[in-house]
Amino acid sequence: MFRAPLRSLSTTARQSLRIGLIPADGIGKEVIPAARAAIEALGSDIPKPQFVDLVAGWETFTRTGVALPQDTVDVLRNECDCALFGSVSSPSRKVVGYSSPIVALRKELDLYANIRPVVSVSAEVGQKASVDLIVVRENTECLYVKQEQLTDGPNGKEARATRLITEHASRRIGQMAFKLANARPRKHLTIIHKSNVLSVTDGLFRETVRSVPTLPGVDGKYDGVTIAEQLVDSAVYRLFREPEIFDVMVAPNLYGDIISDAAAALVGSLGLIPSINAGDSFVMGEPVHGSAPDIEGKGIANPLASIRSAALMLRHLGYTKGADRLDTAVDQVIREGKTLTPDLKGTSTTTEVLEAVLKKI
């Protein structure tokens, strides 16, 4: 899995760890408290956690007219060491004045890398996982720059969106992907693109990522990493047919979003898939699942993705022992199969799954 810290942002002198909590919408309000409880159970394996409750999301927008209050951004930037974000209920229709708070947070804090490990839990301890891959998604560009316009054309309305791909963003996400691939046993990186059609934008992404090993200062440290390419449509097909061929996948924003959600089906549920949004000086954990309004308030949301996201966050900060304890506890609960939420064909509640994890910790 994702076992090595990307950057050691922790220090031995740190006495406390200030963690911003942004449950946001839907089941985020149910799973983020579970992640908090799991972190608190780690005791001396991490600095004493101090939690800062913050707001953002669609519900915040309906109350205040602002989806991401500036105070939330300022507190995260100036007072927190890291953060956990729950889920957001962005409407599928255009709402004047509304913009996704998670997309805005990624830009405000320059969290340019969304890292999503997808790992199956083997039946026996030590047995090789049938699925073990990481999707590295560029987090700040592509169609998510949200520059759209609607005009009247000769045959009716015409909608256009700007797709932004820059050499700068492609290079740094490529560097992150190579670093991850180099730290894994297989040392294999697949670049996802559609440059046979989008030869300019995807072409720039592809060429820039491929050039990372030749950058000044690299000095051959990625010589052991094998590089492959896959068109995004065939990548989805092969992901379902032969997931074992993939190790680390790096993709522009939209492709990475779609591929990682699709990959969740390989391990049973979006409720199992964690992620971190990482930059050079801040990291924010975020379970991949959405706000799930159909089960909101029923007490059956799967908390495992949020707990795993907390583990990823801690690992990124350099607290590998605490992260390992969280990951191991989650794996044991899944492997036993006795205490699982309905998305995994179980009958347990969020609280019951959390309690099972806490006992393993």
N, C-alpha and C positions, 0 to 999 in steps of 0.2 A: 504494500500500500504506500501511502505518502508518509514516509517515516523520518525523513531528514528535514531539519528546519531550513527554510529558504534563506532566511536571514536571521541572525541571532540578535534580535532587538532587545532582549532582556539583559539585565546586568545583575551581578551578584549583590550589588548594594541596594537593589530595589526591595523595600520592605512591604510594599502593598502593590496591588494590581487594580487599577481603576478601569472598570469595564462598563461601557455604555450599553444599556439595554433598550432596544427599540422594538417592542412587540409588533407595533403597527396594527394591521387589520386581521380579521378572521381568526384562524387557528394560531396565528402568531402569538396571540395573547394566552394561548394554552401551552405552546411548546417552548417558548423562551423562558418562562418560569421553571420548566423542567431542566433546561440547560443550566440555569442558575443553580438549582439544587445539586446537580451533578458536579459542577465546579466547586461548590462549597464543601462537598464530600471529600475533596482531594487533600484537605488539611495542609500539612507542611511541605507537600510536593510542589506547591506554587506559593508565591507571596500571598499574603492575606488579601483576598478579593474584596474590593469595595465597589458596589454597584450603583450606577447612576441611571435613574429612570428618565427616559426621553420619549418624545412623541413625534410621529410622522405618519403619513398615510392618507387614504381616502376619507376615513372617518374624521381625521384631523382637518382635512380640507372642508368637509361638509359643516364642521363646527366653526372654523375660523377663516375659511377662504384661502388657506395656505396649506399645501400638502407637506412641505418641508420647512418648518420654522427656522429662521436664521439662528435662533438660540440653540437649537439642536445641533446645527453645524458647528457653531462656535464652541459649545461644550465638548463635543467630540474632538475638535481640533486642538483645543487648549487645555483640556482637563482630563482627558481619558487616554489610556494606553492602548485600548483596543475596544471592540464593540461586537455585539450580536444583534442581528436584524431578523425579524420574524417573517412576515409576508405582507404583501400589499394587494389591495383589491382595486386595481386600476380599471376604470370603465372601458368597455370596448368601443364606446362612441366618443366623439369629441366633446369635451366639456371645457367651456371657456375658462381660462385661468388655471386649469389643472395640468400638472405634469408629474410623471412618476417620480416619487421621492427616492426610490432606490437608484434609479438612473442618475438623478441629480446628485445623490450622495457620492456615487462613484466618481463623478466629475469634480465635485467640490473638494474631495479629499485625495484626488488623483489615484484612486484605487484601480489601476489600469489592468490588473490581471484577475480574472475569475478562474479559480482552480477547483475543479470538480472531480474528485476520485470516484470511480465506480468499481466496487469490489464485491464479489460474491463471498459469502461465508461458507466455507467447506464443511462437510458433515463431520469431519474429524480434525482435531487440532493438529497442525503441521501438514495437513494435506494441501496440495496446490489448489488455489482458487481457480475456478473455471473462467471467471472474468476478473481482470485486474488491469485497469487502465485509468488514465487521467486525461480529462479534457481541459486544455488551457485555452481560455476564451479571452480575446482582447475585449476590454470592458468600456472603452470610451468613444469608439468611433462607429464606422459602418452606417447603417440606416438609423442607428440609435442617437444620432445627432439631432434627430427630430426637426429637420428642415423640410417641411412639406408645404405644398401650395395647391389650391383648387382653383381652376380657371374654367371659363366657358369656351368650348371649341366649336368647330363647325358641325360636329355630330353629337353635341351634348357636353357634359362636364368632363374635364380632364384633370387627373390628380398626378402630381409629380413629387418625388422625394429625392433629396440629395444623399448620395452615399459617399462618405468621406473615408478614405484610406490614406494614411500618411506614412512616410518612411520612418519617422521618429517612433510612432506608436507600434508599427510593425516590427521595428528592430528591438524595442524593449520587450515586447511580448515574445519575440523569438528568443531573446536571451534568457528569459524566464523558462521557456519550454526546454531549451537545450540544457539549462542547469538541472531541471527536474529529470530529464531523460538520462543525463550523465550520472545521476545519483542512484538510478535504478539498475537492477541486475541485467535487464535486456538491453538497455541503452539504445532504444529505438524510438525515433520521432517521425510521425506522419504529419505532413502539412496538408491541411484541408482547404480546398479552393474550388473555384469554377472559372479558371482563367481561360478555358477553351471558349467561353462565351464572354466573360467580363475580363477581357485581356488587359485593360488598363488598370482597373482597381484591384482585382484579384491578382493580376500579373505583378503589380507592385508589392503586394503582400507576400506572394510566393517568392519572388526574387530576393526581397529584403530578408525574410526568414532564412532562406538558403544561404545567404551571405554571412550569417552570424559567425561561423567558424573562422572566417577570414578577417574579422575585425581586429584592429590593433589591440594588443594586450591579451588576446585569447591564447596565442602561443601554443596551439596544438592541443589544448585541454579537452576539446570535443572531438578529437580524431577517432575516438572509440564509439562515437554515436553514429548509428546508421540512419540515413535519411530516406524516407519514402514520401510519395505524394498520392493523394486520392481526391478525385472530384467529389464534391459534397454529396451528390445524389447517390453515387455508387458507394460512398463511404457509409451511408445509412443502410444500404442493402447489405453490405459486407459485415456491418456491425451486428446485424441480426443473424447472418448466416455463419460467420466465422469470427466472433469477437476476439478470439485468442491471437489474431494477427496484430492487434493494436496494443500499444504500450502507452506512449504519450502522444496525444493528438493536439495540434495547435491550430486555431481557426479564428477568422474574423468574428466580430461580435454576434451577428445573427446566426451564422452557421454553428458557432459554439453553443449558443442557447438551444437550438433545435437538437443538435447531436447529443448533448448531455442529457436532455429530457428523454430522448429516445433510448439512450443507453440505460436509463433507470429501469426500463421494462425487463432488461436482462437479469436484474437482481431482485425483481419482485414488486417494487413500489418506489414512487418518488419519495415516500416517507422514510426511505433509508439513505438518500443521497445528500451528502453535505457539500458545502463549498466555503471558500474564503474569497473575499475581495481584498486583494493585496496591493499595496503601493510600496514606495521606498521607505516610508516612515510610519505607516499605519496599516492595521489589518482589521477586517470586519467579517465575522462568521455569518453565514446565511444559509439555512436549509433551502434546498432547491425547490421544494414543493411550493405551491401557491397558497392563497388564503382559504381555499376549500370551503366556500360558504355553505355547501350542502351538508357539512358535518359540524360547522361552527356551533359551539355551545353544547354539543352532545357528549363531550368528554371522551371521545374515541380517537382524537387526533394522534398520529404516531409521533412520539417525541424523539425517536432515535436519530433522525437527521439533524435535529437541532443539537443533540448531545455530541454527535460526531462533528458537527460544525464547531462546537466549542473545543473539541480535541484538536481540530485542524488549526484553529486560532492559537491555542496554546503551543502547538508544535512550531508554528511559524515564529512565535516569540522566543523559542528556545527551551520551553518547558516540556521536554520530551517524556520525562517520567510520568508527569500528570496526564499528558495526552495518551500515553500508552495504557494507563489504567482505565481511562474512559473508553478507548477503542476495544480493549480486551473485555471489559464488562458488557458492552453492547454486543460483541461477537458471541459471548457466552449465552446471553439471553436469546439471541436469534438461533443459535445452534441448538439450544434445548427445546425451543419451539413451544414452550408451555404458556408463555405470557406474551401474546402478540395482539396487536390491534386488528380491526376488521380488514384493513387494506392488505394485510398479510394472512388473511383467512383465519384470524383469531377472533376471540370474543372479549379480550381484555380492554380495560379503559386506559386512558393516558396515565392516570395516577398509578394504576397497577403495573404498567410497564416501567414507569419511572422507579417505583419501589423495587422492582426486580433488578434494575440496573444498579441502584444504590446498594443493594445487598452484595452485588458482585464487586463493586468498587471497594 
